[in-house]
Amino acid sequence: MGPLSTAMVVIQRYLQEKKERINAALAALLPPVDSQSSTLSQAMRYSLLGRGKRIRPILAVAAFEAVDGETECIFPFACAVEMVHAYSLIHDDLPAMDDDDFRRGRPTTHRLFGEAMAILAGDALLTEAFQAMSRGALDHNVDSALAIDIIYEISLAAGASGMVGGQAADMEAEGREVNLPTVDYIHTHKTGALILASVRMGAKLGRASPEQLEAITRYGERIGLVFQIVDDVLNVTGRKAKLGKTVGSDEARKKATYPALVGVTESNRLAESLAEEAIASLEILGKPADPLRGIARYLVRRKS
């Protein structure tokens, strides 16, 4: 087994271990299924506890560890990011948006629970995210100014200045000719903003120095684009059985993507280059940042 293969085994083990830890924390944070709101609770659990890779919360944990964060305070905040992500997927899949029937190999939330309940489940998960962060700050005695700063940053990344704004631009660009700056804007907001906020959140909670935070910010900016470029390529070249969602939907909807603009080969080259830049940005961080480096390499090579 060569060095690269060994490294991939190590990072896959790391991802699995952190995923299991985050899944347990997510299940504990969700409201119980009771008689008064059982359908809503079931829809929330279905959407949040499925086959997700948990990349965003794992990135938050890895950034926390990279700056020698020592307590368990990261997990409620990391879980909150996954709740925001899950809400966005529920709403993205709705007929008024991307109108998708499958997500992660299963029927989308609105196909199983109806559109109205899917909207409510998304709304509830978004609200639960801010409850998880505020409760986590109290439970772990996180400095109030730091907690407010992180909550503010997540709200910026999730709202009109970030993810929602990127989704709006993505919808408006459908069927139109767009240039590379427009595609960059869509993806740095729709996908990149929450990924960047995740690593910055982890670094801040770990009490990163200004230099460490700057390095992790550069990493997050690049890794967010890597994730979306690879996602775009997989929508063209992947298989439904592997991806768990419809392949070719971007082309069918004439979405603004990197493969549509520069082709698959150039998109892959760009993702590789950005991943190397992300890794290089961590030069001032030592061995504790190895999981971040491994995740960058993993994201370039992922097949689902």
Buried (B, 14 or more C-beta within 10 A) or exposed (E): EEEEEEBBEEBEEBBEEBBEBBBEBBEEBBEEEEEEBEEBBBBBBBBBBBEBBBBBBBBBBBBBBBBEBEEEBBBBBBBBBBBBBBBBBBBBBBEEBBBBEBBBBBBBBBBBBEEEBBBBBBBBBBEBBBBBBBBBBEEBEBEEEBBBBBBEBBBBBBEEEBBBBBBBBBBEBEEEEBEEEBBBBBBBBBBBBBBBBBBBBBBBBBBBEEEBBBBBBBBBBBBBBBBBBBBBBBBBBBEEEEBBBBBEEBEEBEBBBBBBBBEBEEBBEBBBEBBBBBBBBBEEBEEBBBBBBBBBBBBBEBEB
